[in-house]
């Protein structure tokens, strides 16, 4: 005989008994994933016009101070959409921080730090055995009148956005948990929670910034809008050019012993709150970088390198050597990676023996093995043993010659042939 289903009154009585027997305890709730800080605010037509006329980069003023904006960029802070470094204050429409509903996770731990509930936020439907959802603000660009201008700022972050405690006086009930979110510019940001009608105090969590983006939009008729997109301002900086491949790179020079001879960009390492590496400009007397039309020297440069051929013309570039060797000792094919034959499963094959195992050729000028390979596969290369033989990054784009076009066409024909052969073999 089937067990009798308890009545509603019996269920309520049992619930009361469970509550009376319950020992108060504390659960922990956290939400983590991707999210960040997001604002929306209105901007004057004057600011829009000023930014367009001066090709203002919103990201530059968002992360700069007043001195940089005024002295280096030459801008009037009174005419900008927000004060330098304070983009988050342009928020008269919305200002929210939290985890994205489609990129976050909810977790609840009991008093023993054991997981009692964990689920992706996007999979929480608010149904049975699930937290509920409650929306707060809904803000979007098209809600403004034609002619109005809307600013949107985002600081995109990763980490834990919400941590709180749930003080329980009765057994935990997941359906009493409510997750609060705002919808700003189409993105749902979860920024709060409550349990059994009580708001939960967020400890704050811990996040790391990953990126940011800023935009302005001029509202048009019928809910359409024009997005702010000025021409990129030309500050007159020297062109960086192309950095060298390993086979054409000069040895690495110690800056305290050897200085570059030729003006231009070089690869370098320097000390500035740790060791940094990248491209720096040599102006003939010191290394530095260009910012807002000004040359800014960089101190504590340790090493630098350039090209091992005269980069004043692409015509001076040596013949590009082979970069790969077939590992089949009976074959010993040496060539370039792009000359291999790729089958339908994207496996690369040797054009001579059909093998699939290869070794890349090392041309590092700072190692004995690399220099030996240069002697073997790139005869006549310049060792650039002195600074005058090391040249800055090459400018422009090399125009392929007729021989290279012919070789590419032959490679395509070979690839088609081997693909057909491999297909017939199957």
Secondary structure, 3 states (H helix, E strand, C coil): CCCCCCCHHHHHHHHHHHHHHCCCEEEEEEEEEEEEEEEEEEECHHHHHHHHHCCCCHHHHHCCCHHHHHHHCCCCHHHCCCCCCCHHHCCCCEEEEEEEEEEEEEEEECCCCCEEEEEEHHHCCCCCCCCEEEEEEEECHHHCCCCCEEEEEEEEEEEEEEEEEEEECCCCCHHHEEEEEEEECCEEEEEEEEECCEECCCCCCEEEEEEEEEEEEEECHHHCEEECCCCCCCCCCCCCCECCCHHHECCCEECCCCCCCCCEEEEEEEECCCEEEEEEEECCCCEEEEECCEEEECCCEEEEECECCCCCCHHHCCCCCCCEEECCCCCCCEECHHHCEECCCCCEECCCCCCCCEEECCCCCCCHHHHHHHHHHCCCCCCCCCHHHCECCECCCCCCCHHHHHHHHHHHHHHHHHHHHHHHHC
